[in-house]
Amino acid sequence: MRRLPVHFLCDANASVGFGHLSRCLKLAFSLRRSRAIRFGGRFSAEARKRISQHGFSVEEPSARNSGGLAVVDLMFDKEDMDYYDLPRLARIRNRFQRVVVLSSAMTVPDDLPVDAVIGHVLQGGRAARSPFRVLAGLDYSPVAAEFRRSRARRAEVRKDIGRIFVGFGASRDVHGLERVLDALALWGFSGEVDVLLSPFHRRFEPSLGRRKAPYRLRIHSDVRSVAPLMRRADVAFGTYGNITFEALCLGTPFLAVAVKDFQLAYARRLERQGLLVCLGKASELDAAKVVQALKSLTRRKRETLSRRGRSSVDGLGIERIRRVIESEALRVESV
């Protein structure tokens, strides 16, 4: 039986960040033994390097052939996650035998020209007239099995906060990161702080390293996995995105910061569900507000956040998505 190749269509650059590429790479890694893997999209030099380091290659536009299965993980509008580019999806539909969309939106229209939509924050079900199937809910959070394994080694929630993780992506500056570090100094925190820099923030490493503070600061970049750093943390700060759901899986109490308006709406929704603490927009963040949030994180509240996070995201999301992709491919191969 002929095995369909899987084409991951996503973008990764300073404009949209690396989150979409990150989860596509996780999926590609899980499929590599059974499928030929190809990548296509608008990639920065750093993104191309990352794809190559994972053992995959990027197809140039002139080399792209029709056929196979497309996994589409695109941000069609940088400011509106709920916007879908129907003409672009129609062009993709014409090139591939099956199309699966990985959605980070809360909604999905009924007229997408695709075969399946998978969304971890999608609300409600599709209308009966929709021609595609929808798989929705936190069971499809794009979290790899390594986080499930890592959380088994996580210590119980300690009485006092002694170690903090900070990871901000999807922004061109470090305003939010600096306000968090200012807050930790203002709070008089004397424990350990692990800061993970995105590819776009590495130029700020020298200035961050020169900061005078009572805590012990360690700066990381290009880590193989963020799981060990977050697992050891008593609390984690980060931009709303993939890292949010990884923290929930680990049971690390998460304080979310939004860069864009839609991220703020999505983070507040998770806060209403009792899964995290939302600090608002990074551009409006101030140290006093962060200190207030930290003071509210009693041991009991951290225990509650940890328990709810672990129960909502089990770390099998990438595996579930892989199975959907395989089932869509088999629909063609078995004919």
Steps between C-alpha positions, in 0.01 A plus 500: 500500500634843403568720804394863463765758593403759761558867415510738797398850391586763761692824546774587749658843512517816710145587401319185620754337730606135519201342673333361188827356372576351841189286510538402134851377576365293791243343270753446223729322745214271605420417136852467363515120512180450302489800266720713277497847657520831316480861621377805316441858611654838568800424719772721643862382486474390864185299424666327205792412724265350758320291237834372372619416853194276537596311186242651263522727198306793356347479155545812295184625323615379161559150636158450655299228334135417542391186679539364846350634820535860617510592867424872512612694808485860381419828669294658225470833684760600759242694703196274461546129564137431408550616140543228236625587150249304291660576157839384628351185647322434168835517320646255750195275455567490124860389552452221752289188532420558867522817711512513881495840675657548842303788648594719794171689476181486706277476193495333161273590205280234342630543145871423528622295199678244718455146631563550870555779752676434830485771765591491867308820584213463253157559648188304416445262212463547127172541320351192336565639153876533552693273263785433743540344842602699806704370792491756778604543860802498727557131423653633177736747668825484299702352783750220441525181707828618655297741716281217622813302592660803661203584719527159665829627646358831617530557876197590707409865534737657750402736780707788363589606146870435450539463124334692217495443125455789256448441127373775269464455126300653213620854573765727357613643833551382856274747678287228659805296599670801656189594699487149645868515596443847652212358701709214636760750619231725649349198677843418644505155343832327577447167328586374153366646175529316167442723198449341160574737211329461164712529183381861468613593852857372502636845426374608842697233687798723593280773652284248684810330640625830644188562708558542875252295699473292820407186305731263308437544128572236236439576133427220254452479124484220243403243762403155373192502720348753735341222707783460759517875566126537550467178697744628763330841524252588775330748267546598136449826312452499126325628192170330418577223249636146487694553821172568682370151433838340573494663844144379559606146413794513741287648777718810523284798607504738203474879485410592143588824324344599166678676217191531280133562573387151400757347734354708781150371425621140485705528821207655686280215389743248654516715813120483532535123486737517796802376303739795521549863602476763225717811553368692198690653209881508503497865388296596809679280752656662805709355780252583775226301327729199464597517868133508596436189289795319658381582851161351417657166407467329835598137524133400488437704185811356333387150594160569343651642178740206477227241547262662252771546240608138513143376478421721198808427285627143516797527263357269233388777265775458241434127489126556449569746218742253342227236496260739326759577232564129446127428477453774240785359293355151522170625357686557173742209516228242563300596189 
